[in-house]
């Protein structure tokens, strides 16, 4: 597949990633409560803060994390996989699907609109990377001009507790964190 030069550059950036924070390790495992954090979501009235409790308590939510909105792998594979499987997740008792990235709320809102996913997936801006840091899943992409980002993952959260947690181990791929992989576990 031939990609425009700018997309090739970003793929290279994600194929040479390293964990931020001197080798920080994942801090959450299956059976653990989600760490407390704040996200920003876009509403009809503009940006609004939401806590993990507001998003995850009292329901089953599939949450997937990506390094960056509009980046090739996130935009062309990861998000579309969850978007295409929205009905299948709901048929299996999932109340909501959400995506988070270390991006601001305006970028996340533009990404939702661009993908036609505004009414199907909740777009959670982790603008300062606090949630990614709390999970122990940060990536240092500063040498590529992308700052500190989130690793790629997917999880099932049931009433605020992590039940399935798939962290992508292969850079530049969507395999263990894909919608299809998570569906096989439900």
C-alpha positions in Angstrom: 0.0 0.0 0.0 1.4 3.4 -0.9 0.7 6.2 1.6 1.1 9.9 1.3 4.5 11.0 2.7 3.0 12.5 5.9 1.2 9.2 6.7 4.4 7.2 6.2 6.2 9.6 8.7 3.6 8.9 11.4 3.7 5.2 10.9 7.5 5.3 11.4 6.9 7.4 14.5 4.6 4.7 16.0 6.9 1.9 15.0 9.8 3.3 17.1 7.9 4.1 20.3 9.0 3.8 23.9 7.2 4.0 27.2 7.3 7.4 28.9 8.5 7.9 32.4 11.6 5.7 32.3 9.9 2.3 31.7 6.6 2.9 33.5 4.5 -0.2 33.7 0.8 -0.9 33.5 -0.8 -0.2 36.8 -4.3 -1.7 36.2 -5.2 -5.3 35.7 -8.4 -7.3 35.3 -10.5 -7.0 38.4 -9.1 -3.6 39.3 -11.3 -0.4 39.5 -10.5 2.1 36.8 -8.3 4.9 38.2 -10.1 8.2 39.0 -9.6 10.7 36.2 -11.3 13.5 34.3 -12.0 13.6 30.6 -13.4 16.4 28.5 -16.3 15.6 26.1 -18.0 17.9 23.6 -21.6 18.5 24.2 -24.2 20.7 22.4 -23.3 23.4 24.9 -19.5 23.1 24.4 -16.7 21.2 26.2 -17.7 19.6 29.5 -15.6 17.7 32.1 -16.6 14.1 32.9 -15.2 11.9 35.6 -14.6 8.2 35.2 -17.5 7.6 37.7 -19.9 9.5 35.4 -18.9 7.6 32.4 -18.4 4.0 33.7 -20.5 3.5 36.9 -23.6 1.4 36.5 -23.0 0.2 33.0 -20.9 -2.0 30.8 -18.6 0.1 28.6 -16.0 -0.9 26.0 -13.1 1.6 26.1 -10.3 1.7 23.7 -7.3 4.0 23.8 -5.3 5.2 20.8 -2.0 7.2 20.4 -3.7 10.0 18.4 -6.9 11.0 16.7 -6.5 11.2 12.9 -3.2 9.3 12.9 -3.3 6.6 10.1 -3.6 3.4 12.1 -6.1 5.0 14.7 -8.2 6.6 12.0 -8.1 3.9 9.3 -8.2 0.7 11.4 -8.8 1.0 15.1 -11.7 3.4 15.2 -13.4 1.9 12.1 -13.3 -1.6 13.7 -15.2 -0.5 16.8 -17.6 1.6 14.7 -18.4 -1.3 12.4 -19.0 -3.6 15.4 -21.2 -1.2 17.4 -24.4 -3.3 16.9 -22.6 -6.5 17.8 -21.2 -5.0 21.1 -24.7 -3.8 22.0 -26.2 -7.2 21.2 -23.7 -8.7 23.7 -24.9 -6.4 26.5 -22.5 -3.5 26.1 -24.2 -0.2 27.0 -21.6 2.2 25.5 -18.4 2.3 23.5 -15.8 5.0 24.2 -12.4 6.0 22.8 -9.8 8.1 24.5 -6.7 9.8 23.2 -4.2 12.3 24.5 -5.8 15.0 22.4 -7.8 18.1 23.1 -11.6 18.0 23.0 -11.8 20.0 19.8 -9.6 17.4 18.0 -11.6 14.6 19.4 -14.9 16.2 18.3 -13.6 16.8 14.8 -12.5 13.2 14.7 -16.0 12.0 15.8 -17.6 14.1 13.1 -15.1 13.1 10.4 -15.8 9.4 11.2 -19.6 9.8 11.4 -19.4 8.3 14.9 -20.8 11.1 17.1 -23.9 9.2 18.1 -22.2 5.8 18.3 -19.0 6.2 20.2 -18.2 8.5 23.1 -15.0 10.5 22.4 -13.1 11.2 25.6 -10.3 13.8 25.4 -7.4 13.0 27.8 -5.9 16.3 27.0 -3.0 16.2 29.5 -2.6 12.4 29.4 -3.7 12.0 33.1 -5.7 8.9 32.4 -3.0 7.3 30.2 -0.5 8.1 33.0 -2.8 6.6 35.7 -3.0 3.4 33.7 0.7 3.3 33.3 0.3 3.3 29.5 2.1 6.4 28.2 4.2 6.5 25.1 7.0 9.0 24.6 6.8 10.3 21.1 8.5 13.6 21.7 11.4 12.8 19.3 8.7 12.7 16.6 7.1 15.9 17.7 4.0 14.1 19.0 4.6 14.5 22.8 3.5 12.0 25.4 0.7 9.8 24.2 -1.3 6.8 25.2 -0.4 3.2 24.2 -3.0 1.4 22.1 -5.4 -0.8 24.1 -9.0 -2.0 24.5 -10.9 -2.9 27.7 -14.3 -4.0 29.0 -15.3 -2.0 32.0 -18.3 -3.2 34.1 -19.6 -0.8 36.7 -16.2 0.9 36.9 -14.2 -2.4 37.2 -11.9 -3.6 34.4 -13.0 -7.1 33.3 -11.0 -7.5 30.1 -7.8 -5.5 29.3 -5.9 -6.0 26.0 -2.8 -3.9 25.5 -1.3 -3.9 22.1 2.2 -5.2 22.2 3.2 -4.8 18.6 3.9 -1.3 17.5 2.2 -0.2 14.3 -0.5 -2.9 14.6 -4.1 -3.3 15.7 -4.4 -6.9 16.8 -4.9 -7.7 20.5 -6.6 -4.3 21.0 -9.0 -4.6 18.0 -12.8 -4.7 18.3 -12.8 -8.2 16.9 -10.3 -9.5 19.5 -12.4 -8.0 22.3 -15.6 -9.4 20.9 -14.1 -12.9 21.0 -13.7 -12.5 24.7 -17.3 -11.5 25.4 
